[in-house]
Amino acid sequence: MQVRRHIYFSGTVQGVGFRYRSTYLAQSRNLTGWVKNLYDNRVEMEVQGEEANIRKFLEDLQGQRFISINDMEMTEIPCVQEKSFKVVY
């Protein structure tokens, strides 16, 4: 079953390749959505796919070198039609 999550990440998440690693990891798990930096040093993301794939994706992301996630504010939102995961500006 497909689910979609809206997530705000806090911690050392800017200037460490977070968006590009997110894109690579999401694509490798067949997830769709987007990721972007915010002006308050957080990162915002929407990610969609199978629940187990999203869970593993988030675990993989937390294990990435130089990235240190201190907090994730996550809510479930309605799924949308899209074909890829990308960085938005």
Buried (B, 14 or more C-beta within 10 A) or exposed (E): EEBBBBBBBBBBBBEBBBBEBBBBBBEEBEBBBBBBBEEEEBBBBBBBBBEEBBEBBBEBBEEBEEBEBEEBEBEEEEEEEEEEBBEEE
